[in-house]
Amino acid sequence: METITISCVNDGRDYELEQGQPLSAVAPRTVVDIRSGREFPVLAALVDHELRQLDFPVLYPHRVEFIGLNHTEGRRVYIRSLSFLAQAAARQLFPDRKFKINHSLPSGYYCKFRGERITDEQILAIRERMREMVAKDLPFTSRRILSSEAMEIFQNQNQPLKAGLIKSLGQYFTTVYYLDGVVDNFYGPLAPSTGYLKVFDLMPYHHGFCLQYPQEGDESHTIPRQKQIKLTNTLKDYGYWCKTTGVVSVGALNNMLMEGKAVELINLCEARQERGYAAIADKIYADRDRIKIVFLAGPSSSGKTSSSLRVAQQCKVLGLNPKVIELDNYFVERERTPLDEFGHYDFEALEAMDLELLGTHLNTLLDGGEVELPRYDFKLGRPFFEGKMMHLEQNDILVMEGIHALDPAMVPSVDQSRIFRIYASALTSLKLDENCCISTTDNRLLRRMIRDNRVRGISPEDTILRWPSVRRGEGKYIFTFQENADAQFNSALLYELPMLRYYAEPLLRRILPSSPAYAEAVRLLKFLSYIVPLQPAEIAAIPPTSILREFIGGQTL
């Protein structure tokens, strides 16, 4: 039999396998993280930068990197596998209930039974069964079967969303996975066995529980519990909206588009968003004697700029006069900018802003005085004052958006009761099926990729490679404070994934297999392949004031 050589990135050595042997034949038990020096069990491999399970048969020479929880793709493998473990345990214990993973939370995944509350005793039973299955080290296996057979399996298991998605894709074959007699399907590789999934917990939450998985940086512990009542209510409201439109899954969305109802859906979604902006403006107007400052924050590509403009527009309708102060003009001189752990300028740190000057200006304006606004020159790394003056009349309000706008430490000297804070993010409750949520992070990454390429000339590869750094900043400076908001706005739109596919797919296909961003590009392309794209004539129906025009162009705000 022919011998195949693979080049292992982890140790720089070449290994020979008989053609058809799986990667597991040469996979090490653990990999060492270069940055921390810690060891992690091997969960999967990047084969020529493409994510594969360890049972992947080697037929040709490859470049292989074995990965664990030290890698983003390794974390996804762990979380997918843990999701299957939870479903298998719940289905074995309660076969007459319909178990669902509803949506993501800051601490994990929100899981529930359809139509009834999960009791504390049931949560304890599911957790104990999961631990038993981990101790048995049960294998995850996969098999490629006819799509018609897969649809029949999932219909019989009372999983119509899975069956509907498979039907809408129109493919002949579907890959299904097996665990201890339970069958399901997932949209990416799983771990070799349950023995790898030792770190997890189930936390009672709302009508079900939060499935907690390892936190980044301390993988021996689960993500700490975070109470996010306002965020939960926002997701709940959006989930109810999805139900009222009949679009609770990608399969249902695909069917609507194939029935020619795209423009109808676009108009409906935009009307709902307009009502959301108007409701926020109504709150501000109702307390106009107290509120003089509106702060808006949100993670990258959440539509902060468009949202601030739309809220300002609705405030104008009510007779208020919004004035904008750009927080980016309040950076400190470059030499005073703090450094991160790598010795680079940390422009996202709170200390990168001239908080004293900002606080002085806001207090002066609130007291009826006049201030000279700075203009920051990012090339020279210093602010300039060019005679641009501002003061507030009776109906004037200040509108500002920025990364730290929800952090009270940004303007501690300012009367907090005069400030109205808004948190904006793209929080989709749309699901691929009963147990596969759509990541709001993926939604925002696709938005950013399209805008970066269109406006800033940044390649999709560079956007992907910068994304982990962006996410770290969000976790540190934004998500921690999102419950401080007086209003939360969900900028997600039901029709945007079909629109994003139209723009993002050709950008992602430009990324070469030799690129370190290739694995992420392949993953995103696979995800987008489940979604029917909008057509140019349908995209033309998106109004010029839409938040999505901030990313694809044509906005008139």
C-alpha positions as CSV (number, residue, x, y, z in Angstrom):
1,M,0.0,0.0,0.0
2,E,1.2,3.5,-0.8
3,T,2.8,5.5,2.0
4,I,1.7,9.2,2.5
5,T,3.8,11.9,4.2
6,I,2.2,14.5,6.3
7,S,4.1,17.6,7.7
8,C,3.2,18.2,11.4
9,V,3.2,21.9,12.3
10,N,3.2,21.3,16.0
11,D,6.7,19.6,16.2
12,G,8.0,20.4,12.7
13,R,8.4,16.7,11.8
14,D,7.2,14.6,8.9
15,Y,5.2,11.4,9.5
16,E,4.4,8.6,7.2
17,L,1.1,6.8,7.1
18,E,-0.4,4.1,4.9
19,Q,-2.8,5.6,2.5
20,G,-6.3,5.7,4.1
21,Q,-5.1,5.6,7.7
22,P,-6.8,8.2,9.9
23,L,-5.0,11.2,11.4
24,S,-5.4,9.7,14.8
25,A,-2.7,7.2,14.0
26,V,-0.1,9.9,14.4
27,A,-1.9,12.5,16.5
28,P,-0.2,13.4,19.8
29,R,-2.3,13.2,23.0
30,T,-1.7,16.8,23.8
31,V,-0.5,20.1,22.1
32,V,1.4,22.9,23.8
33,D,0.1,26.4,23.5
34,I,3.0,28.6,22.3
35,R,1.9,31.7,24.2
36,S,1.0,30.2,27.6
37,G,3.2,27.0,27.5
38,R,0.1,25.0,28.7
39,E,-0.8,21.6,27.4
40,F,-4.3,20.8,25.9
41,P,-5.8,17.5,24.8
42,V,-5.9,17.2,21.0
43,L,-9.5,17.5,19.8
44,A,-9.2,17.9,16.0
45,A,-6.7,19.0,13.3
46,L,-6.3,21.7,10.7
47,V,-5.4,19.9,7.4
48,D,-4.1,22.4,5.0
49,H,-5.8,25.0,7.2
50,E,-9.2,23.2,6.9
51,L,-10.8,21.8,10.1
52,R,-11.0,17.9,10.2
53,Q,-11.9,15.3,12.7
54,L,-9.2,13.0,13.9
55,D,-10.7,10.1,12.0
56,F,-10.1,11.9,8.7
57,P,-8.5,9.4,6.3
58,V,-5.1,10.5,4.8
59,L,-5.1,10.0,1.1
60,Y,-2.6,12.7,0.0
61,P,0.3,14.6,1.5
62,H,-0.9,17.3,3.8
63,R,0.2,20.1,6.2
64,V,-1.4,19.2,9.6
65,E,-1.7,21.2,12.8
66,F,-3.3,19.4,15.7
67,I,-5.4,21.6,17.9
68,G,-7.2,21.7,21.3
69,L,-9.0,24.3,23.4
70,N,-6.0,26.6,22.8
71,H,-7.4,27.3,19.3
72,T,-10.6,29.0,18.3
73,E,-11.6,26.1,16.1
74,G,-10.8,23.7,18.9
75,R,-13.2,25.5,21.2
76,R,-15.9,25.2,18.6
77,V,-15.3,21.4,18.3
78,Y,-15.6,21.2,22.1
79,I,-18.8,23.2,22.3
80,R,-20.4,21.4,19.5
81,S,-19.6,18.0,21.1
82,L,-20.8,19.2,24.5
83,S,-24.1,20.3,22.9
84,F,-24.6,16.8,21.5
85,L,-23.7,15.3,24.9
86,A,-26.4,17.4,26.6
87,Q,-29.0,16.5,24.0
88,A,-28.2,12.8,24.1
89,A,-28.5,12.8,27.9
90,A,-31.8,14.8,27.9
91,R,-33.3,12.6,25.2
92,Q,-32.3,9.4,26.9
93,L,-33.8,10.5,30.2
94,F,-36.9,12.3,28.9
95,P,-37.7,10.8,25.5
96,D,-41.2,12.3,25.5
97,R,-39.9,15.9,25.8
98,K,-38.6,18.1,23.0
99,F,-35.2,19.3,24.0
100,K,-33.9,22.5,22.3
101,I,-30.8,24.7,22.5
102,N,-32.6,28.1,22.2
103,H,-29.8,30.7,21.9
104,S,-26.4,31.7,23.2
105,L,-25.8,33.5,26.5
106,P,-22.8,35.3,27.9
107,S,-22.3,32.2,30.1
108,G,-23.1,29.5,27.6
109,Y,-26.2,28.1,25.8
110,Y,-29.8,28.5,26.9
111,C,-31.4,25.0,26.8
112,K,-35.1,24.1,27.5
113,F,-37.9,21.7,26.9
114,R,-40.5,23.0,24.5
115,G,-43.7,24.2,26.2
116,E,-42.7,23.4,29.8
117,R,-40.2,24.4,32.5
118,I,-37.2,22.1,33.3
119,T,-37.2,21.4,37.0
120,D,-34.2,21.5,39.3
121,E,-34.4,17.7,39.7
122,Q,-34.4,17.2,35.9
123,I,-31.4,19.5,35.5
124,L,-29.5,17.4,38.2
125,A,-30.5,14.2,36.3
126,I,-29.2,15.5,33.0
127,R,-26.0,16.7,34.5
128,E,-25.4,13.4,36.2
129,R,-26.1,11.4,33.0
130,M,-23.7,13.7,31.1
131,R,-21.0,12.9,33.7
132,E,-21.7,9.2,33.4
133,M,-21.3,9.4,29.6
134,V,-18.0,11.4,30.0
135,A,-16.7,8.7,32.3
136,K,-17.5,6.0,29.8
137,D,-15.6,7.8,27.1
138,L,-18.2,7.1,24.4
139,P,-17.2,7.6,20.8
140,F,-18.8,10.2,18.5
141,T,-19.2,8.6,15.1
142,S,-20.5,9.9,11.8
143,R,-22.1,8.5,8.7
144,R,-23.2,9.9,5.3
145,I,-26.7,8.9,4.4
146,L,-29.4,9.8,1.9
147,S,-31.0,13.2,2.8
148,S,-34.5,11.5,2.5
149,E,-33.4,9.0,5.1
150,A,-32.1,11.8,7.4
151,M,-35.3,13.8,7.0
152,E,-37.3,10.7,8.0
153,I,-35.1,10.2,11.1
154,F,-35.5,13.8,12.3
155,Q,-39.3,13.9,11.6
156,N,-39.6,10.8,13.7
157,Q,-37.6,12.4,16.4
158,N,-39.9,15.4,16.4
159,Q,-37.2,17.7,15.0
160,P,-39.1,19.4,12.1
161,L,-36.6,22.3,11.9
162,K,-33.7,19.9,11.1
163,A,-35.9,18.0,8.5
164,G,-37.0,21.3,7.0
165,L,-33.5,22.7,6.6
166,I,-32.3,19.5,4.9
167,K,-35.3,19.7,2.5
168,S,-34.6,23.4,1.7
169,L,-31.0,22.6,0.8
170,G,-32.0,20.0,-1.8
171,Q,-28.8,17.9,-1.3
172,Y,-28.7,14.2,-2.0
173,F,-26.7,13.2,1.0
174,T,-26.4,14.4,4.7
175,T,-23.9,13.6,7.3
176,V,-25.4,12.5,10.6
177,Y,-23.6,11.8,14.0
178,Y,-24.2,9.1,16.6
179,L,-23.7,9.0,20.3
180,D,-24.8,6.1,22.5
181,G,-27.8,5.3,20.3
182,V,-28.8,9.0,19.7
183,V,-28.6,10.4,16.2
184,D,-28.3,14.1,15.3
185,N,-26.5,16.3,12.8
186,F,-24.1,19.1,13.2
187,Y,-22.4,21.6,10.9
188,G,-18.8,20.9,11.8
189,P,-16.5,18.2,13.3
190,L,-16.9,16.7,16.8
191,A,-14.3,15.5,19.3
192,P,-13.2,11.8,19.2
193,S,-15.2,10.9,22.3
194,T,-17.1,12.1,25.3
195,G,-14.0,11.6,27.5
196,Y,-12.6,14.9,26.2
197,L,-15.6,16.9,27.7
198,K,-14.7,17.0,31.4
199,V,-15.3,20.7,32.0
200,F,-19.0,21.7,31.9
201,D,-21.9,22.6,34.1
202,L,-25.6,23.2,34.0
203,M,-26.9,26.3,35.6
204,P,-30.7,26.8,36.2
205,Y,-31.8,29.7,34.0
206,H,-35.2,31.1,33.2
207,H,-37.4,28.1,32.1
208,G,-34.4,25.8,31.5
209,F,-30.7,25.9,32.1
210,C,-27.5,27.4,30.8
211,L,-25.1,24.9,29.4
212,Q,-21.7,26.2,30.5
213,Y,-18.5,25.4,28.7
214,P,-14.8,26.2,29.5
215,Q,-13.8,29.8,29.7
216,E,-10.9,31.1,27.6
217,G,-7.7,31.5,29.4
218,D,-8.8,29.2,32.3
219,E,-10.1,26.1,30.5
220,S,-10.3,24.1,33.7
221,H,-13.3,26.2,34.8
222,T,-16.5,27.1,33.1
223,I,-17.5,30.7,32.2
224,P,-18.5,32.5,35.4
225,R,-22.2,33.1,35.9
226,Q,-23.4,36.4,34.5
227,K,-26.9,37.7,35.1
228,Q,-28.0,39.5,31.9
229,I,-31.7,40.2,32.5
230,K,-31.9,43.0,30.0
231,L,-30.1,41.0,27.3
232,T,-32.3,38.0,28.0
233,N,-35.4,40.1,27.6
234,T,-34.1,41.5,24.3
235,L,-33.5,38.0,22.9
236,K,-36.9,36.8,24.2
237,D,-38.6,39.7,22.4
238,Y,-36.8,38.9,19.2
239,G,-37.6,35.2,19.5
240,Y,-41.3,36.2,19.8
241,W,-41.0,38.4,16.7
242,C,-39.5,35.4,14.8
243,K,-42.5,33.3,15.8
244,T,-45.0,35.9,14.8
245,T,-43.5,36.1,11.3
246,G,-43.2,32.3,11.0
247,V,-39.4,32.5,10.5
248,V,-37.8,30.7,13.5
249,S,-35.2,28.8,11.5
250,V,-33.1,29.0,8.4
251,G,-35.2,26.4,6.7
252,A,-38.3,28.6,7.2
253,L,-36.4,31.6,6.0
254,N,-35.2,29.8,2.9
255,N,-38.8,28.7,2.1
256,M,-40.0,32.3,2.4
257,L,-37.3,33.5,0.0
258,M,-38.0,30.7,-2.5
259,E,-41.7,31.7,-2.5
260,G,-40.7,35.2,-3.7
261,K,-41.5,37.0,-0.4
262,A,-38.1,38.6,0.2
263,V,-39.3,42.2,-0.4
264,E,-42.3,41.6,1.9
265,L,-39.9,40.4,4.6
266,I,-37.5,43.3,4.1
267,N,-40.4,45.9,4.5
268,L,-41.7,44.1,7.6
269,C,-38.3,44.0,9.3
270,E,-37.5,47.6,8.5
271,A,-40.9,48.7,9.9
272,R,-40.2,46.9,13.1
273,Q,-36.8,48.5,13.5
274,E,-38.2,51.9,12.9
275,R,-40.7,51.3,15.8
276,G,-37.7,50.3,18.0
277,Y,-35.9,53.6,17.3
278,A,-39.1,55.5,17.9
279,A,-39.7,53.8,21.2
280,I,-36.2,54.8,22.4
281,A,-36.8,58.4,21.3
282,D,-40.1,58.4,23.2
283,K,-38.3,57.4,26.4
284,I,-35.8,60.2,26.0
285,Y,-38.5,62.8,25.2
286,A,-40.7,61.7,28.1
287,D,-37.8,62.6,30.5
288,R,-36.4,65.5,28.4
289,D,-36.2,67.9,31.4
290,R,-33.6,65.5,33.0
291,I,-31.9,63.8,30.0
292,K,-29.4,66.0,28.1
293,I,-26.9,63.3,27.1
294,V,-27.4,60.1,25.1
295,F,-24.6,57.6,25.1
296,L,-24.7,54.6,22.7
297,A,-22.3,51.6,22.8
298,G,-22.1,48.2,21.2
299,P,-19.7,45.7,19.9
300,S,-18.0,45.9,16.5
301,S,-20.4,46.1,13.5
302,S,-23.5,46.3,15.6
303,G,-24.6,49.4,13.7
304,K,-23.8,52.0,16.3
305,T,-23.3,54.9,13.9
306,S,-26.6,54.2,12.1
307,S,-28.4,53.6,15.3
308,S,-27.3,56.9,16.8
309,L,-28.4,58.7,13.7
310,R,-31.8,56.9,13.6
311,V,-32.4,57.7,17.3
312,A,-31.4,61.3,16.7
313,Q,-33.8,61.4,13.7
314,Q,-36.7,60.1,15.8
315,C,-35.8,62.7,18.5
316,K,-36.1,65.4,15.9
317,V,-39.5,64.2,15.0
318,L,-40.5,64.9,18.6
319,G,-39.1,68.4,18.6
320,L,-35.7,67.8,20.2
321,N,-32.5,69.0,18.6
322,P,-29.7,66.4,18.7
323,K,-26.1,67.5,18.6
324,V,-23.3,65.0,18.0
325,I,-20.0,64.9,19.9
326,E,-17.6,62.4,18.4
327,L,-15.8,60.6,21.3
328,D,-13.0,59.7,18.9
329,N,-11.8,63.3,19.2
330,Y,-11.1,62.9,22.9
331,F,-8.1,60.5,22.6
332,V,-5.0,61.5,24.6
333,E,-1.7,62.3,22.8
334,R,0.0,59.3,21.3
335,E,2.8,59.3,23.9
336,R,0.2,59.0,26.7
337,T,-1.6,56.1,25.1
338,P,-1.4,53.0,27.2
339,L,0.3,49.8,25.9
340,D,-1.2,46.3,25.8
341,E,0.5,43.1,27.0
342,F,2.3,42.9,23.6
343,G,3.7,46.4,23.8
344,H,1.3,47.8,21.2
345,Y,-0.8,51.0,21.6
346,D,-4.1,50.0,23.3
347,F,-6.5,52.4,21.7
348,E,-9.5,50.6,23.2
349,A,-8.4,51.1,26.8
350,L,-10.4,53.6,28.8
351,E,-7.1,55.4,29.6
352,A,-6.6,56.1,25.9
353,M,-9.2,58.8,26.2
354,D,-8.8,62.3,27.8
355,L,-11.5,61.6,30.4
356,E,-10.7,64.8,32.3
357,L,-11.3,67.0,29.3
358,L,-14.4,65.1,28.3
359,G,-15.9,65.4,31.8
360,T,-15.1,69.1,31.9
361,H,-16.7,69.8,28.6
362,L,-19.9,67.9,29.4
363,N,-20.3,69.6,32.8
364,T,-19.7,73.0,31.1
365,L,-22.4,72.2,28.5
366,L,-24.9,71.0,31.2
367,D,-24.3,74.2,33.1
368,G,-25.2,76.3,30.1
369,G,-21.7,77.2,29.1
370,E,-19.8,77.0,25.8
371,V,-16.9,74.7,24.9
372,E,-14.4,74.5,22.1
373,L,-14.5,70.9,20.6
374,P,-11.2,69.2,19.8
375,R,-10.4,67.5,16.5
376,Y,-8.1,64.5,16.8
377,D,-5.4,64.0,14.1
378,F,-4.8,60.2,14.1
379,K,-1.8,60.5,11.8
380,L,0.0,62.9,14.2
381,G,-1.4,61.4,17.3
382,R,-2.7,64.6,19.0
383,P,-5.8,66.8,19.3
384,F,-6.2,70.2,17.7
385,F,-8.6,73.1,18.6
386,E,-9.8,74.9,15.5
387,G,-12.5,77.2,16.9
388,K,-15.5,74.8,16.7
389,M,-17.7,75.9,19.5
390,M,-20.8,74.3,21.1
391,H,-23.4,75.2,23.6
392,L,-26.8,73.7,24.4
393,E,-30.2,75.4,24.0
394,Q,-33.3,74.3,25.8
395,N,-34.3,71.5,23.3
396,D,-30.8,70.4,22.5
397,I,-29.5,67.0,23.5
398,L,-26.0,65.5,23.1
399,V,-25.6,62.2,21.2
400,M,-22.4,60.3,21.5
401,E,-21.4,56.7,20.5
402,G,-18.3,54.9,21.5
403,I,-16.8,51.7,23.0
404,H,-16.9,53.0,26.6
405,A,-20.2,54.8,26.5
406,L,-21.8,52.3,29.0
407,D,-18.9,52.5,31.5
408,P,-19.7,54.9,34.4
409,A,-16.0,55.4,34.8
410,M,-15.8,57.3,31.5
411,V,-17.4,60.4,33.0
412,P,-17.5,59.9,36.8
413,S,-17.6,63.7,37.4
414,V,-20.8,64.1,35.3
415,D,-24.3,63.8,36.9
416,Q,-25.2,60.3,35.8
417,S,-28.9,61.0,36.1
418,R,-28.6,63.4,33.1
419,I,-27.3,60.5,30.9
420,F,-29.5,58.0,28.9
421,R,-27.5,54.9,27.8
422,I,-28.3,52.7,24.8
423,Y,-26.7,49.3,24.1
424,A,-27.0,48.2,20.4
425,S,-26.0,44.7,19.1
426,A,-27.0,42.3,16.4
427,L,-28.7,39.6,18.6
428,T,-30.3,37.0,16.4
429,S,-32.6,34.3,17.8
430,L,-32.7,32.6,14.3
431,K,-31.5,29.0,14.4
432,L,-30.3,26.5,11.9
433,D,-32.4,23.9,13.6
434,E,-33.5,22.7,17.1
435,N,-30.0,22.5,18.6
436,C,-27.7,24.7,16.4
437,C,-27.8,28.4,17.1
438,I,-26.5,31.0,14.8
439,S,-23.7,33.0,16.3
440,T,-24.3,36.7,16.7
441,T,-20.5,37.0,16.4
442,D,-20.5,35.5,13.0
443,N,-23.2,37.9,11.9
444,R,-21.1,40.8,13.0
445,L,-17.9,39.4,11.5
446,L,-19.6,39.2,8.1
447,R,-20.9,42.7,8.4
448,R,-17.5,44.0,9.2
449,M,-15.8,42.1,6.5
450,I,-18.1,43.6,3.8
451,R,-17.7,47.1,5.2
452,D,-13.9,46.9,5.7
453,N,-13.5,45.8,2.1
454,R,-15.8,48.3,0.7
455,V,-14.8,51.4,2.7
456,R,-11.4,50.8,4.1
457,G,-9.8,48.6,1.4
458,I,-9.1,45.9,4.0
459,S,-8.9,42.4,2.7
460,P,-11.3,39.7,4.1
461,E,-8.2,37.8,5.2
462,D,-7.0,40.7,7.4
463,T,-10.5,41.2,8.9
464,I,-10.6,37.6,10.0
465,L,-7.1,37.7,11.4
466,R,-7.9,40.9,13.4
467,W,-11.2,39.6,14.7
468,P,-9.8,37.7,17.8
469,S,-8.2,41.0,19.0
470,V,-11.5,42.8,18.4
471,R,-13.4,40.2,20.4
472,R,-11.0,40.4,23.3
473,G,-11.6,44.2,23.5
474,E,-15.3,43.7,23.4
475,G,-15.3,41.2,26.3
476,K,-13.2,43.6,28.3
477,Y,-14.7,47.0,27.6
478,I,-18.3,46.4,26.3
479,F,-20.1,43.2,27.3
480,T,-19.2,43.8,31.0
481,F,-21.3,47.0,31.0
482,Q,-24.2,46.1,28.7
483,E,-26.7,45.8,31.6
484,N,-26.0,49.4,32.5
485,A,-28.0,50.5,29.4
486,D,-31.4,52.2,29.9
487,A,-32.5,50.7,26.5
488,Q,-31.2,47.8,24.5
489,F,-31.6,47.8,20.7
490,N,-31.4,44.7,18.6
491,S,-30.0,45.7,15.2
492,A,-30.4,42.2,13.7
493,L,-32.7,41.8,10.7
494,L,-34.3,38.5,9.7
495,Y,-33.4,39.0,6.0
496,E,-29.7,40.0,6.6
497,L,-28.1,36.6,6.4
498,P,-29.4,36.1,2.9
499,M,-28.1,39.6,2.1
500,L,-24.7,38.9,3.7
501,R,-24.3,35.7,1.8
502,Y,-24.6,37.7,-1.5
503,Y,-21.8,40.1,-0.5
504,A,-19.6,37.9,1.7
505,E,-19.4,34.7,-0.3
506,P,-17.2,36.1,-3.2
507,L,-14.9,37.8,-0.6
508,L,-14.4,34.6,1.4
509,R,-13.6,32.7,-1.8
510,R,-10.6,35.0,-2.4
511,I,-8.8,33.6,0.7
512,L,-6.2,31.0,-0.4
513,P,-5.7,27.6,1.2
514,S,-2.2,28.7,2.3
515,S,-3.7,31.5,4.4
516,P,-4.0,31.1,8.2
517,A,-7.5,32.6,7.7
518,Y,-8.6,29.8,5.4
519,A,-10.1,27.5,8.1
520,E,-12.4,30.4,9.2
521,A,-13.2,31.2,5.6
522,V,-14.2,27.6,4.9
523,R,-16.3,27.5,8.1
524,L,-18.1,30.7,7.2
525,L,-18.7,29.5,3.6
526,K,-20.2,26.3,4.9
527,F,-22.5,28.2,7.2
528,L,-23.6,30.5,4.4
529,S,-24.2,27.6,2.1
530,Y,-27.3,26.7,4.2
531,I,-28.9,30.1,3.4
532,V,-30.6,31.1,0.2
533,P,-29.1,34.4,-0.9
534,L,-31.0,37.5,-1.8
535,Q,-31.0,38.6,-5.5
536,P,-29.9,42.1,-6.7
537,A,-33.4,43.2,-7.4
538,E,-34.4,42.2,-3.8
539,I,-31.4,43.9,-2.3
540,A,-32.4,47.1,-4.2
541,A,-35.6,47.1,-2.0
542,I,-33.5,47.7,1.1
543,P,-34.3,51.3,2.1
544,P,-31.5,53.9,2.1
545,T,-32.0,54.5,5.8
546,S,-31.5,50.8,6.7
547,I,-28.9,50.0,9.2
548,L,-27.6,47.4,6.7
549,R,-26.7,50.2,4.3
550,E,-24.0,51.1,6.7
551,F,-22.2,47.9,5.6
552,I,-23.2,47.5,1.9
553,G,-23.4,51.2,0.9
554,G,-26.2,53.4,-0.3
555,Q,-27.1,54.9,3.0
556,T,-28.6,58.4,3.0
557,L,-28.6,59.1,6.8
